[in-house]
Amino acid sequence: MFTTLVAVIAALVLGHLAPALLSVLRDWRWFGRWLAWLQANSGEGEGNRYLLLWAIAPLVGLVALLQWALDDRLFGLPSLLFGVAMLALCWGPRDLDRDVEAVIDADDTGRRDATLSHLQSAGGSMREDMASLVGATAINALRRWFAPLFWFLLLGPAGVLLYRLLAQATQGAQSAQLAVSARTAGDWALAVLEWPVAQLMTLSMALVGNFDTVFSAWRRSGGNRWALQIGFLPEAARASVGAELVEEAEEAQLSGHVPVDERYPDLRDAMSVVWRMLLLWMALVAMLVIAGWVG
């Protein structure tokens, strides 16, 4: 737990202090070349649905072996450093808060189009209306921050690498290297990894925002069904942001103030909700760390 806490803080800080360095380290094109080589040499052409298994299993196995070898060595320091390095590597690969700020600050069409493509790079609707951008922010928060955090917390460095490689292979630029059958199998495996995280994110969103509004949106969009779909997450995010904007407008009216005129208030509020969710998760991890020390 302590490793998780330190690793998340390090990933966030390094993303702001050394973005150029991390962009080089988080370059997954080597994985795309590995997928392309396996696809060309698999001997089964378009029908190898297990290609991702052969591509990911050796890499995750190697990291799991290192994770086991470093466990309890030198008072846990090598294990801590290895965990921090792996989570920082698998975080992102782009920084969500920087991409949201870039969209808000974009003042010309060309720059705006580029920033929008960066914001939507990890999935979500590709439309440019504000509701779609709020939904894309939630999906990107899942794939850039919360899913890596969850699987790192559950399985350590091997877990976060498993998720990142699978997400890159099916949702990143590396997906172009996969045959349709392999991509379909990868999409199913990714859905298995993301569904519980999306459910926990929705619960967190309800706790840090308007519970009734988020809960209603979750049920309305099918979040209460046992189906490997995460469409309820952007719906809950849009409902949460809409409710908060209405509350802010009502508070400004009651106090006699004019609401602040800002660009993309929906998007800014969506990022605020994501930050509060992350702080809630980190607070829970910190409480578990303290409980472990006291116990």
Secondary structure, 3 states (H helix, E strand, C coil): CHHHHHHHHHHHHHHHHCHHHHHHHCCCHHHHHHHHHHHHHCCCHHHCCCHHHHHHHHHHHHHHHHHHHHCCCHHHHHHHHHHHHHHHHHCCCCCHHHHHHHHHHCCCHHHHHHHHHHHCCCCCCCCCCHHHHHHHHHHHHHHHHHHHHHHHHHHCHHHHHHHHHHHHHHHCHHHHHCCHHHHHHHHHHHHHHHHHHHHHHHHHHHHHCCHHHHHHHHHHCCCCCCCCCCCHHHHHHHHHHHHHHHHHHHHHHHCCCCCCCCCCHHHHHHHHHHHHHHHHHHHHHHHHHHHHHHC
